[in-house]
C-alpha cells in the first residue's frame, strides 16, 4: 500500500468529502500514504484544519469506522498520530 495515493488521503483537506468517504464501506481506511501515514496521521498533520475540526474528524473516523483504523500505527518516521497530536499545542 505504500507509494499509492488514495482518495481518502486527499479528502483530509475537504472535511465534507472525507465524511462522505468514511460513510462508504468500500473506502479503504487502512491505506497508508507514501510516508506510511494513516488517515489519523494526515488529519492531525493537516495545517489547514482548525484544532476543533481536527478533533471532530478524528472522532468521526473512530466512530464511523470503529476497529478498522489502526490507532497505534507508526509512520516511516516511527511516530504515531497520537505522538503528532501531542506535539501540536492546540490539540494537546
ABEGO torsion letter per residue (X at the ends): XBGBBBAAAAAAABAAAAAAAAABAABBAABBBAAGBBAAAAAAABAABBAAAAAAAAAAAAAAABGABBAABBBAAGBBAAAAAAABAAAX
